[in-house]
């Protein structure tokens, strides 16, 4: 098992909760949830030294933050 596996599960749970909020169009809560979830996944990527996870979640965070600011 990889270290800090619990953090990955917390991040996964946040993604699922945020996706549920987005499906119900509960704005801005779902955007905030995705920002938190992607930040957690980025931290997991750093801890696991997985560059693809870091880049993907950094990019997703930028997208969600831009959308949050434009709204």
HELIX and SHEET records of a PDB file:
HELIX    1   1 UNK A    5  UNK A   23  1                                  19    
HELIX    2   2 UNK A   29  UNK A   48  1                                  20    
HELIX    3   3 UNK A   51  UNK A   70  1                                  20    
END                                                                             
